[in-house]
């Protein structure tokens, strides 16, 4: 039978007690982690979100309490009153409370528990499907609780820092208008307007720009966002942004305030000093050096452009790539020259999954001889020239991709990461930040046969490039910037267009007629007629940022109730069917889609 808490008041959380409390009578409450009955003496590990505390039940005068304690099982919820003493047995170095124990004289069983479907323990080996079905039990695990406490701390510090920097926290609507640019929207049918739908926000982009038009100067919000897209390890259908917008600023102003925020978060949450200013690199340099617009700079293995060195060789793969306007680039996997052929073949398959037709390699043996997939098409002199261009030394493995730039960057950018993983040179305790700036304003879509906005249609072009907007649109760079951490884009933003003529031209280049632009973004364009300040913004993926701080691999490990890959919730079984009456009220009818 569960007992009442009446008359008892918790004095401390379990992990808050220490040697300083020896001699005090305390009341602790929590869950039974485990119970060890040594015959006449019972040891209970009591757990709450702050940690574990050892409780000891012994002594003839306590016979009734000891008998009750002996019946405790895993996950029972109990209240204990007792005296803090120095631990009688060996000190447990692994516990914050390992030097003390509470000698109990009163015990109440507040709630009993069935045997849980899996043990509540750190780094659980239980299948994730089962843990997510019983997520409320999974969330009792100390490692997940630490992650969610860290997330709470990050949110609190963010609010505190931005408030001190003059930002106002303003909420924007969840029920908005569907705007088809970007990912697919989640739609909500309207009962009052049958046949009409709200769109859930993919971000508060339009509203935060409107707030700048309304004179709020500096806005932020920890905002829920929704995207109906295919999921992967670091994606969820609903996620959280730290979203901000600032008026009367340029790139340096946005970067300055955000460097301050990151330095504060990492210092206060992890005691890590972020070296300021954070390194900056243009998009072009990042692509040329790392093959990625979110490069991991914790290690080298940079791309080297060897097009000039091989353009006259007889190797048809190199030759045809150069003739077709592409490039030949390589990476040097230092010390991997002895990699077995089987492993190299696996790297070739890996490269093909990113669009490569193949992967050329040259392994420099310790004696200086070269084993290569293309040596027979090169003169000795050409091969030595190539090795020199790659800074190749005995024991190195050189890998080359030849194709259009986009493919070469994609292949080698991912290959350097794969090799770094295999060599185990990625240090999770090292945090390397990087600003990537000057993104292209537009990217060409073969599928749609037109230019698309690389960020969104309100991104300001760089003034000196605007002259090319008609003759060579792909050449125009944007005042856009991403903040990258260890090869993950954790945030991004841009200076916004605030001049009417530039905005109209931008829509024209993106293939919008005036009517289309107005139908989609009319309320923003109307607002821009009434005095709009120069403004800029940035948004972080809060989930991804905390994931990296917590050294986790997936964002669902820093979210309380995540969805699985098919965007369903195993615990609540959402999404679910609704009854005919609800559908009728909404003017909706369900029909089966052809598979």
N, C-alpha and C positions, 0 to 999 in steps of 0.2 A: 504493500500500500504506500502510495506517495504521501509524504508528510508536508506540512506547511512550513514556510520560512518565518512565520510570524514570531516576532521577538528577537530574531537574529538580523544583524546588519553586517554585510561584508565590510571588513576593515582594509583588506589589501587584495590585489590580484596575486596569483600564485608566484609569478616571476618578479614581483616587486619586493619580496622579502629578501633580507641578506643578514650577514653577521651583525649588522647594526641593530637588528631587531631582537637579538638574543635576550631572553628574559621576559619579553612582552607576551601577553595573551592576545591572540589574533583570531579572526573568523575568516576562513577562506571557503570559496565555493567554486565548483567546476565539475569536470567530467572525470571519471575513473579511467586512467590510461591502462594501469594494470594493478593487480592485487596479488600479493605473495603471503600466504599463510604459513608461518614457520612453527606452528603449534604453540599457542599461548601468546604469540606475538604476530601481529599482522602489519605488513608494510603496504601502503597504497600510494601509487603515483597519481597525484591530482593535477589535471591539466586545464588551463584556460588559454586565452589568446596570448597571454604574456609569457607563458612557459610552464614548466613542470615543478611541482613541490612534493617532497616526500613527507607522507604522514605516517606516524607510528602509533599503533594501538597496542598497549601492554599494561600489565599491573593487575593484581587480584581485585583491587577496588573497582576496576573497569571491566569486569567480566561480561556484563551485559552488552556494553559498547563493543567489546572485542568480538563477541558472538555475532553481533549485527554486522561488524566490519568484515567478518569472514565470508558473509553472504554477498558482498559487493561483486559486481561483474563489470566487464568492459562497458564503458559509455553510460553507466548509471550517473545521474547528476546528484551530487551530495553537498552538504554544508558541514563544515568541521570547525569546532572551537578547541583551541589548545595553545600550548606554550611553545615559543620558538626556542630551540636548543641547538648547540653545536652538534653536528652529526656524530653519532656514537660509532658508526662504522667508518670505512675508508671514505675520504672526500671524493665526490664524483666530479672530476675536472671538466666533464662534458656539459655540465649543467650550470647555469648562472646561480642556481640555488644549491649547488652541490656541496656546500660547506655546512648546511643547516638542515633541520627537520622540524616538523611540528608534532609535539607529543599530544595526541588528541584526548580530550576528556568528554567531548560531546560529539554526536554524529546524527545528522538527519538525512534520510534518503528522500530527496526532493522529487526524484523521477527515476523510474526503472527503464531499462532498455532491453529490447530484443537483441540477439546476437547480430551485430552488423554484418552485411554481406561481404565486407572486406575489412582488413585491419586498418585502423586509422594511424598511419605512420608516414614519416617523411619519405620522399622519393619512392612512392608506392609503385610496386610492380604489377598491380592489378590492371587489367585491360581498361582502356580509357572509356569504352562504351559503358561498362558497368559503373565506373566512377561518375560519369556524367549523368547516368540515370538516377543515381543517388547523390547528386551534386551537393546537397545540404550536408551529407556525411563527408564527402571529399573535401569540402571547404573547412572541415575541422582540422585537416592536416596542417601541422605547424609551418611547412614551407609555403603552402598556398596562403595561409594567414599572414605570413611575413610579406608576401607579394602584395596583398591587398592593403596592408598597413602602409607599405611603401607608396603605393598608388595614392592613398589618402593624403600622405605627407606631401607628395609632389603637387597634388591639387591645392592643398592648403598654402604651401609656400608660393605657388604660382599666383594665387589670388593676392597674397600679402605683397609680393614683389611688384606686381602690375598696379595694384592700388597705390603703392608708394610712388610709382612712376607716373601717376596722374591718369591711369586708365579707369573707366567706369565699366562695371559689369552690367551688361544689358542682355536680356533674353530675347530671342527672335522666334517667330512661329515655327511649330512643327508641321501644322497643316498649311501647306502653301500651294503654289501652282506648279504643275509638272512642266519642267523645261528639258527638252530632249537632248541638249548638248551634254556630253560626258557619258557616264554609265547609265544603266537603265534605272528608272525611278521605281520606288514602291508606291503603289496607288491606293488611295482610301476612297471608297464610294461615298457619295453624299446622299443622305435620306431626303433632305429638304430640297435638294436640286437633283432630281432623278436623272441619271445618265451623265452627271458631272462628277469629276474626281479631284480630290486633293492629291498633290505629290508630296511625299515626305522629303525633307531637304537632304541633298547629297553633301551640302555644306551651307553655311549661312551667307554665302558670297554676296548675293544681291542686297540682302537686308543690311549687311554691315557697310556696304558702300552707301546705301541710303542714309544710314546713321551719320556718315561723314557729311553728306549733303545737309543733314539736319543740325550740324554744328556741334556734335558731341565730342569731336576732337580726338579722343583716344577711347576705343571700345575694346573690351575683351569678353569672352564667354567660354566656359567649358561646355561644349555643345555636342549633343547627340546628332549623329549623321547616319544616313541610310543609303546603301547602294545595293541594287539587285544584280550582283555580278557573280561570276564563278569564284568559288572560295579557294584559298590555299592557306598555308601555315600562318601567314601574318595578315590574313584578311577575315573579316566577319561582316555579316549583312548590316549590323549596326555597330558603330564604333564611336569613339569620342575624340573631338579635336579641342586643342587649346587654340582658340581662334582670336585674332586681333586685327585691328585696323587703326591707322594713324593718319592725321591730317597734317598738311604743310611739311612734308618730309621727303627726303630722297633716300636712295639705297643705304647710304652710310648710317642714317638715323635709325632705320629699321634694324640693321645689323647690330648697331651699338646696344640698343635696348635688349635685344635677344641674346647677345653675348653675356650681358649682365645677368639675365634670367638663368641661362644654362650654368654659369659659374656658381650662382647661388644654389641651384638645385643639387648640383654634383658635390658641392662643398658640404651643404647641410645634411643631405641624405646619405652620402657615401664617403664623406671626408676626402674627396678627390679634388685637387686644384686643377681647374681648367686653365691652360695657358692662353692668355689673351694678348693681342687680338688673335682670333682663330684664323688659320691659314685660309687664303682665298685662291681659287683657281677658276679660270674661265671654262665654260662648257667644252670649247674646242680643245683646250689643253688636257682636260680630264679624259676626253675621248681618245686623243692621240697617245696619251701616256698610259691609260688604264683600260681603255675600251669600254668605259662605263661612265654614265653621268652621275653615278653615286659610288665613286671608287673607295675601296678599302685601302687606306694608306698605311695600315699597320705593317705592311711588308712591301718589298720592292717588286721584282719580277715584272718590270714595266715593259710595255710594247715598244718595239723598235721598228721604224719604217725602213725596210731594206729594198724598196722598189728600185732605187737608182743602182744598187749593187747587182741586182739580178735581171734587170730589164733586157739585157742582151744575151742571157743564157739560153741554152737550147731546151731547157725544161719547159714543156708545153703548158703546164699548169700555171707557172709563174708568168710565162710569156703572154698567154691569152688573157690573163687577168689584167695585165698592164695595158694590153692593146684595147681592152674593153673599158678603159678608164678607171679600172680598180687599182688596188695597191697590194703589195706583199709586205706583211709585217710578221714579226716573230717575238717570242718570249724565251728567256733563258732560265730554265729550271736548274739553278745552281746545285751541283753535287748529285744530280739524278741521272748521270750518263750511263749508269749500270742498270737502269730500269729494265726489267725483263720485257721481251717482245710482246708477251700476252697483255701486260699492263699498258704498254704503248698502244696496242690495238684497242683497248678499252677507252683510252683517251681519244682515239680517232672516232670511235662510235659516239662518245660524248660530244665531240666537236660537230659531228653530223647532226646531232639533235638540235643544234643551234643554227643550222642552215649551211654548214660547210659541206663542200663536195668531198673533201678529204682533209688530211692534215699531213704536211711534209715534216720530216724530222731528221735531225743529225745528232747522233750521240758521240761525244768526244771521249774516247777511252783514256784511261790513265796514262797510257804510253803515247798519247797524242794522235793515234790513228782515229779515223772517223768512220762510224757505221751510219749509213744514211739511206733513206728511201729514194733519194734523187741524185746521189753522187755521180752515177754513170752519165748524167746529162750535163755535168759541170766539169770544167777544166779544174785541175788542181789549184790553179791560181784563183779562179772564181770562188772555189770553195773556201780557200783561206781568207779571201777578201770578205766573204759573207760571215765567217766565224769571227773575224776581227771586228766587223760592224756590230756583232752581237755580244762583244766582250767575252767570247767563249774561251774557256780554259779546260784543261784535262779534267774529266769527271762531270762535265756539264751536259745537259740535254737541251737542244735547241728545237723549238716547235714553230712551224710557220703556217699561216693561213693566207690564201690568195683569192681575192674576190672583190666585189664592190665594198666600199668602206663600211657600210652599215653591217654587212655580214662579218667582215674581218673583225670589227670592234666587238660585235656580239660574241663571236666564237672565242677570241683570245681573252676578252674581258671575263667570260665565265670560266674559261680553261685555267687562267691564273688562280682564280678562287678555288677551283676543284683541286689543283695541284697543292695549293697552300693547305687545304683541308687534309689531303693525303699525307703531306709532310708534317702535319700538326704544328704549324708555325703561327696559327691564329690564337693570340693570347686574349682570353676573355677579360683579363684584369687590366688590359690596356684600352684606353678610350681615345680614339683619334677623330677629332672633329674636323670638318672641312666645309667651307662655303663654296658652292659651285654657282658661278655667276654668268651673265651674258648668254643665256640659252637662246637658241633660234626662236624667233617669234612664231614661225609656222613650220609645220611638217607636212610633207606630201603624202597623200593617201592614194595608193594605186587602186584600192577597192572603190573609193568614191570619186576617183579622178579629179581631186581638187585639194587645195591646201586646207589643213585644219589648224586651229589654234593649238600650240603646244601646251599652253596652260589654260587660258580661257579668253574669250573675245575682248576682255577689258584690260588686257596686258599692254603696258606702254612700250612702244618700240624705242630703241636708242636713237636719239635725234640725228646722229651723224649717218645712220643707215637708212633713214626714212626715204631718202632720194631713190633707193633701189626698189621701192615697193611695187612699182609697175614692171620695171625691166627685169628684176631678179629677186622675186619675193623671198626665196629661200636663203638669201644672203642677209636679210634683215635680222639683227639680234634684238632681244627683248631685255627690258630692265627687270629681269626675273632672277630669282635666287633660290637655291635649295640649301638646307643645312643637312649635312650628311654625317653619320656617326658609324664608324667601323663597317662601311659598305652598305648602310641602310639609310634611305632618305627618311629623316624623322620629321622634317618640316619643309614647307616651301611657300613662296609668295612672290609678289611683284609690285612694282609701281603701277598704278591704274591710269588708264586714259581719262583725262578730264576735259580734253578739247573736243568739241563737237565734230569738227572736220576730220580729225584723225579717227574718231570712233566710226563715223559714217564710212570712211574709206576702208577701215578694218572689216566692217560687215560686208562691204562690196567684194573684197579680196576673198573672204570666206564663203562667198557664193550666196549670201542672204540678199533678197530684195528688200527695199525699204519696208514693205508691208510685212514680210516675214520677221524682220528684226523687230518691228514694232509689236507684232502679235506675241513674240516671245519675251521681249525685254522692255515692252512699252513703258511700264511704270518707272523703270530706272532712267530710260532715255528722256521721259517727260521731266523727271526730277532734275536732270542735268541742264534743263533750260533755265533753272532758277538759281544760278550761282553755285558752282560746285568747286570745292577746294581741291588742290592737288592732294592725292591721298595714296596710301599704300598699305599692304597688309601681309600677314603671314599666318599660317596655321600649322600646328604640330599634330601628328598622330599621337595622342596621349598613350594609347595602349602600346604602340610600338616603342615609344620612348621608355616607358616603365619596363617593358619586356627586356630591353637592352640593359637597363640599370639593374634588373633582377637576374641578369645572365640566364634568361630562359630562351628557348628556341621558338616558342609560339605565343601569339598574343592571348590565346584562350587561357594560358596559365596566369595571366594578370587581370582576368575579367571574372566577375563573380558567377554569372550564369551565361556562359557562351553557347553558341549554336555549333552544330557539327558541319561537315563538308557540304551536305545538301541543304544547309540553312534551316535545319529543324532543331528543336530542343528535345533531347531524349527524356528530360525530367518532366516537363509539362505537356509533352507531345504536341507542341505548337509547330507548324500551323495545323489547325483542326477544321473539321467540317462545321458549318453553322446550319441552323434549322431553316426550313422553308419559309417560315414566318419572317425571319430576319431578311432573307433574300428578297422576299416579296416587298417588304417595306423599302428596300433599296432599289427596287425596280430591276433586279438582276435575275438572270437565269443561268444555270450552269450547263454547259454542254461539253462532251468529252472531246479532247483534242486528239487528232490522229497521231499515232506514234510514228 
